[in-house]
Amino acid sequence: MGYDPYCSVEIEFSDMEGLHNLITGCSHAQKTLVVCDRFTTDIWGITEEIENGVEEGILAWVDRCPGNPTQKDIFDALNKVGDLNPTQILAIGGGSTIDLAKAVSAFYYMFKGQEITIPIITEALKNKTYTTPHQFIDIIALPSAAGTGSEVTRFATIWDVDKKAKFSIDCQENYAKKAIVIPDLTLSLPLRLTLSTGLDALSHAMESFWAKPTTYVVKDIALRAIDLIMTYLPQVLKDPKNLELRTAMSRGALLAGMAFAKTRTTACHSISYPITMQYGVEHGLACALSLDAVSKINRDKTVLADDLFDVLEKHGGLKNWLDSTSEGIVDIRLSALGVPREGIDLIVEGTFTKGRMDNNPVDISPEQVKEILISVY
Ligand SMILES: [Fe+2]
């Protein structure tokens, strides 16, 4: 019999001093690879520290971590690591950075000694050959946004270079060994990114509440996450440099991550993928577009639905809350997000991601998806 512990990731909260100590404390014996975008290290004032570290104790630094990583980004990162044989990755950044680190962890030793190309990486993603037993690199994940929860999930999202598909690396070995949450890192997030990542976290929590494999434990964690996010996201957006408020959002996003780590996401994420892939709409905004409609469709098939709707009502109802929270930052409507009216059919076509749409408690038809999209146009 196999066992699946609720959460295998060691989790701690820390601060900037903890981050400095972590970086300067790396020794050659640990063979640490840093995965962190140089743009953000400049903002956090740790560029020099990492550069010095590369000379003294850090093995190498993958310093280019674009949003929504593709096979090309994995290819570049693997080439940068070369034949250095890292044993640990410090992944500091948003979900995209942590997901790129997970891809390096999954593929580095698998491809070692082989010529790699982008088509080879694509095939490995499609055929999930990373699930064959092989060495993964330990990951220490430091999230810099209160959003994806990637630090406590086994999933990494990789976006197709050719915009034809979205891949998910998904296996037990892909969990970080440790998540160090440093809310200070979120202080510099611009308002729109704070909003979109916060809404991603809200979607994770809500979708885990009604996902087919949900449990009472997941629901209790999700309810707390939803309450934290709906309480603090509007406050953070008004006072973005407030560390206490940012910490509350980090707590909410972490719990949301722990909730959907057990269930995966559902219709809202599935509908979001083509919106992001085809039109570049931020992931959290793309998820939030259908959250209200899907919650209503799912209500009758959701155990303890009243508990969920009580929390939503406490905050004025989801639709009102979304409108007031995003006011002055972005209008969460397809038209305002740059999606042409004739693009709706293309979105509907790309909406049915296996393992996400069929994870929704209610079957949603293409016609219903179209109706939802028209309602938020
Ligand atoms: Fe997400």
Residues whose N, C-alpha, C, O or C-beta is under 5 A from the ligand:
A	BS01	LIG	D200
